[in-house]
Amino acid sequence: MTSDLTSLLDNYAVGFELTEHLIERGHRRIATLWDETDVTSVTERLTGHVQALRKHGIRVSPELTALTTYHRLPDDRRLAMLTAFLDRPEPPTVLLCANGHTLAHAARDLSVLGLEVPGQIELAGMDDAGPFDLLPLTVAAARLPSGEMGRRAMEMLARRIRNPDGPHEVRHVLLPVEIRTRDSAQAYLRVVGAGRA
């Protein structure tokens, strides 16, 4: 019997470890910004995020942890969402973004609202998929083991091609994520807005 290895990213660890890092840096009010909301990986990341908050005795705010899309909203609705966060009596100190595309929108929107990143608010990324390297603009970002996932998937495909009719035992392997911090970046980026309307 051959064994098919399914490599899975530890999405719970993405949410948990990244949130723990933000808490260690002094953040207590963390708002989450999502892209897709109806996939298992997102709910696992949210669960990890919430568990890290609870572990450190931080109240879980339904408004800051709501599983609603940000990335896919039109510009005016994204700006309204950020404005509502920022106008709270105790606004978030960091925006934890689902991926690089969401982070890029958040950086742009914050500049439109006239905020400095970092300075007035921080950005963090749960996923390094996106249009650019997240680290120079974030306090922390998760680096996903994409290469290892691809390598293992190709090995599984090759085994199936060699033995298409044989019995296959499926094994699941959780691949760890790496949390990279701004301290390890070679350069920093700063977003400076013109002034809040």
C-alpha positions as CSV (number, residue, x, y, z in Angstrom):
1,M,0.0,0.0,0.0
2,T,1.4,3.4,-0.9
3,S,0.9,6.4,1.3
4,D,-0.5,9.7,-0.1
5,L,0.8,12.6,2.0
6,T,-1.5,15.6,2.3
7,S,0.3,18.7,3.4
8,L,-1.8,21.2,5.2
9,L,-0.8,24.6,6.5
10,D,-1.5,25.1,10.2
11,N,-3.9,27.9,9.8
12,Y,-4.8,27.9,13.5
13,A,-1.1,28.5,14.3
14,V,-1.1,31.5,11.8
15,G,-3.8,33.2,13.8
16,F,-2.5,32.2,17.2
17,E,1.2,32.8,16.8
18,L,0.8,36.1,14.9
19,T,-1.6,37.4,17.6
20,E,0.7,36.3,20.4
21,H,3.5,38.2,18.7
22,L,1.4,41.4,18.4
23,I,0.4,41.0,22.1
24,E,4.1,40.7,23.1
25,R,4.7,44.0,21.3
26,G,2.1,45.7,23.4
27,H,-1.0,45.5,21.2
28,R,-4.2,44.9,23.0
29,R,-6.7,46.2,20.4
30,I,-6.3,44.2,17.2
31,A,-8.8,44.5,14.4
32,T,-9.0,41.8,11.8
33,L,-9.5,42.5,8.1
34,W,-10.5,39.6,5.9
35,D,-10.7,38.7,2.2
36,E,-12.7,35.5,1.7
37,T,-14.8,34.6,4.7
38,D,-16.4,31.2,3.8
39,V,-13.3,29.0,3.7
40,T,-12.0,26.7,6.5
41,S,-8.6,28.3,6.5
42,V,-10.1,31.6,7.5
43,T,-12.2,30.2,10.3
44,E,-9.2,28.3,11.6
45,R,-7.1,31.6,11.6
46,L,-9.9,33.5,13.4
47,T,-10.1,30.7,16.0
48,G,-6.4,30.9,16.6
49,H,-6.6,34.7,16.9
50,V,-9.4,34.5,19.4
51,Q,-7.7,31.8,21.5
52,A,-4.5,33.9,21.7
53,L,-6.6,36.9,22.9
54,R,-8.3,34.7,25.6
55,K,-5.0,33.2,26.7
56,H,-3.7,36.7,27.5
57,G,-6.9,37.8,29.2
58,I,-7.8,40.3,26.4
59,R,-11.5,40.9,25.9
60,V,-12.7,39.6,22.5
61,S,-14.5,42.4,20.8
62,P,-17.1,41.2,18.3
63,E,-16.6,44.4,16.2
64,L,-12.9,43.9,15.9
65,T,-13.0,40.1,15.2
66,A,-16.1,40.0,12.9
67,L,-15.7,37.6,10.0
68,T,-16.7,40.0,7.3
69,T,-14.9,40.8,4.1
70,Y,-12.9,44.0,3.7
71,H,-10.8,43.3,0.6
72,R,-13.8,42.8,-1.6
73,L,-15.7,45.9,-0.6
74,P,-15.9,49.0,-2.8
75,D,-13.6,51.8,-1.8
76,D,-16.2,53.9,0.0
77,R,-17.3,50.9,2.2
78,R,-13.7,50.0,3.1
79,L,-13.1,53.6,4.1
80,A,-16.3,53.6,6.1
81,M,-15.2,50.4,7.9
82,L,-11.8,51.8,8.8
83,T,-13.3,55.1,9.9
84,A,-15.7,53.2,12.2
85,F,-12.7,51.4,13.7
86,L,-10.7,54.6,14.1
87,D,-13.5,56.5,15.7
88,R,-14.0,54.1,18.5
89,P,-13.3,55.4,22.0
90,E,-10.4,52.9,22.0
91,P,-9.4,52.4,18.4
92,P,-7.3,49.4,17.3
93,T,-3.5,49.8,17.4
94,V,-2.9,47.2,14.7
95,L,-4.9,45.8,11.7
96,L,-4.3,42.1,11.2
97,C,-4.9,41.5,7.5
98,A,-5.9,38.2,5.9
99,N,-3.3,38.4,3.1
100,G,-1.1,40.8,1.2
101,H,-3.9,42.0,-1.1
102,T,-6.0,42.9,1.9
103,L,-3.0,44.6,3.5
104,A,-2.3,46.6,0.3
105,H,-5.9,47.9,0.4
106,A,-5.6,48.7,4.1
107,A,-2.3,50.6,3.5
108,R,-3.8,52.6,0.7
109,D,-7.0,53.3,2.6
110,L,-5.1,54.4,5.7
111,S,-3.1,56.9,3.6
112,V,-6.4,58.3,2.2
113,L,-7.6,58.8,5.7
114,G,-4.3,60.6,6.6
115,L,-2.8,58.1,9.0
116,E,0.8,57.1,9.3
117,V,1.9,53.4,9.2
118,P,3.7,52.7,11.4
119,G,3.2,55.5,13.8
120,Q,-0.5,56.0,14.3
121,I,-1.4,52.4,13.5
122,E,0.4,49.2,12.6
123,L,-0.3,46.6,10.0
124,A,0.3,42.8,10.2
125,G,-0.2,40.1,7.6
126,M,-1.5,36.5,8.1
127,D,-0.5,35.4,4.7
128,D,2.4,36.5,2.5
129,A,0.4,36.1,-0.7
130,G,0.0,39.4,-2.4
131,P,1.5,42.0,-4.7
132,F,4.6,42.7,-2.7
133,D,6.8,41.6,0.2
134,L,4.8,42.4,3.3
135,L,7.5,42.6,5.8
136,P,8.9,46.1,5.1
137,L,5.4,47.6,5.8
138,T,4.3,45.3,8.7
139,V,5.1,44.8,12.3
140,A,4.9,41.1,11.6
141,A,3.9,38.7,8.8
142,A,3.4,35.0,8.5
143,R,5.5,33.3,5.8
144,L,3.7,30.3,4.5
145,P,5.6,27.1,3.5
146,S,4.3,27.3,-0.1
147,G,7.4,25.7,-1.6
148,E,7.2,22.7,0.8
149,M,3.5,22.3,0.1
150,G,4.2,22.3,-3.6
151,R,7.0,19.8,-3.3
152,R,4.9,17.4,-1.3
153,A,2.0,17.7,-3.7
154,M,4.2,16.9,-6.7
155,E,5.6,13.8,-4.9
156,M,2.0,12.7,-4.2
157,L,1.1,13.2,-7.9
158,A,4.1,11.3,-9.0
159,R,3.2,8.3,-6.8
160,R,-0.3,8.3,-8.2
161,I,1.0,8.4,-11.8
162,R,3.4,5.5,-11.1
163,N,0.7,3.4,-9.3
164,P,-2.8,4.7,-10.4
165,D,-4.8,1.7,-9.3
166,G,-3.0,0.8,-6.1
167,P,-4.5,1.3,-2.7
168,H,-3.6,4.7,-1.2
169,E,-3.4,5.5,2.5
170,V,-3.9,9.2,3.1
171,R,-1.8,10.9,5.8
172,H,-2.2,14.5,6.8
173,V,0.9,16.5,7.8
174,L,0.5,20.0,9.3
175,L,3.3,22.3,8.1
176,P,4.5,25.0,10.4
177,V,4.5,28.7,9.6
178,E,7.2,31.2,10.2
179,I,6.4,34.5,11.8
180,R,8.7,37.2,10.5
181,T,9.1,40.5,12.2
182,R,10.0,44.0,11.1
183,D,13.2,43.7,13.1
184,S,14.5,41.2,10.5
185,A,13.6,43.3,7.5
186,Q,16.4,44.9,5.5
187,A,14.3,48.0,4.9
188,Y,11.2,49.7,6.2
189,L,8.4,51.3,4.4
190,R,6.2,54.0,5.9
191,V,2.8,55.1,4.7
192,V,2.1,58.8,5.3
193,G,-1.3,60.2,4.6
194,A,-2.2,63.8,3.7
195,G,-4.5,64.3,6.6
196,R,-7.7,62.8,7.7
197,A,-10.9,64.3,6.2
